């Protein structure tokens, strides 16, 4: 049997395994091992490649630290305070609570760097509140799923770290480049949310009270400080992304330990309205004790244990695709499209289609090293293409049939996956429009670069 036939059968077999629900790591792993036998590659190459990723990839150390940061701010109560602040600013508008959920996603993303953590945290907190406030439960769950897409765009971003590692780009530049696009994504989704809620009459309005805004802003000061700490350190060059992640984890641990006893003494009662709470009571969050830290760390380690091996085995997959000539084939196809815009939009189409069936991590690891050089050859600035590429990958989180955020939102809200699809469409259309805007206006990605 010809090698090409065997390769096709192997690829079809692992595709079937993926469709049956086998984890992506195992699917890619099976394909890598089988292809190594077919191509006559030594299996010890796999072990060597896996070892190189974890011993040489210093930047990847930021990934587990930012994942841990997200869990720490959620357990400490900082995430709830950020949500309260967003609602106090937007609750006077029709659909204000849903818009606040999107705003809270943006604020949470600015600390955690994870799409799934953003969706799970904000969805579990605000979905019940939205349902009580008269919103359709399907729309509420879809809003949490859509808001989570900015988790990998607004810095710090786990996937920006991976992209910078693969393409040898300064991760600090990528972080800064994601600020404006991520903000525009949130504003675009808020606009879509407002019109949907206006049409359906969803949501109870609360008066805009400056005192309430000030009080919730004071209550969220620890969250704002954590966001500012990360952005200041990276933007000024005081921290590398890995160092910034370590500093943020340390800050969150200190906050958790210090605030727990203070909250028991000064913290607000759970049954009181914000307007009834004294300013002094808003200065501390719930916190957590030393005995809770192992369970928080274990949860973060479980997520890291899923992502890190996937990165490693995908690097080996990328090497095998190079041996097969896939990079030349795809690169040649994209190059044949013509000039700047033709190449850029063809690359975007490929990313969009790939994002429909794969998670952003394998999409980035497999396609970025192929498409980025081609885009650069026609004049696309590397950092701008990174943002365009990853915004497209983030849209894949709410694009069926895969749509990881849809599964996460379904899991934390109890709304069946297929019932979310109708209400995700307006957000999907909005994000595609924002994506095209970011591609057409490079300054949106490069204006803040030092």
Secondary structure, 3 states (H helix, E strand, C coil): CCHHHHHHHHHHHHHHHHHCCCCHHHHHHHHHHHHHHHHCCCCHHHHHHHHHHHHHCHHHHHHHHHHHHHHHHHHHCHHHHHHHHHHHHHCCCCCHHHHHHHHHHHHHHHHHCCHHHHHHHHHHHHHHHHHHCCCCHHHHHHHHHHHHHHHHCCCCCHHHHHHHHHHCCCHHHHHHHHHHHHHHHHHHHHHHHHHHHHHHCCCCCCCCCHHHHHHHHHHCHHHHHHHHHHHHHHHCCCCCHHHHHHHHHHHHHHHHHHHHHHHHHHCCCCCCCHHHCCHHHHHCCCCCCHHHHHHHHHHHHHHHHHHHHHHHHHHHHHHHHHHHCHHHHHHHHHHCCCCHHHHHHHHHHHHHHHHHHCCHHHHHHHHHHHHHHHHHHCCCCHHHHHHHHHHHHHHHHHCCCCCHHHHHHHHHHCCCHHHHHHHHHHHHHHHHHHHHHHHHCCHHHHCCCC
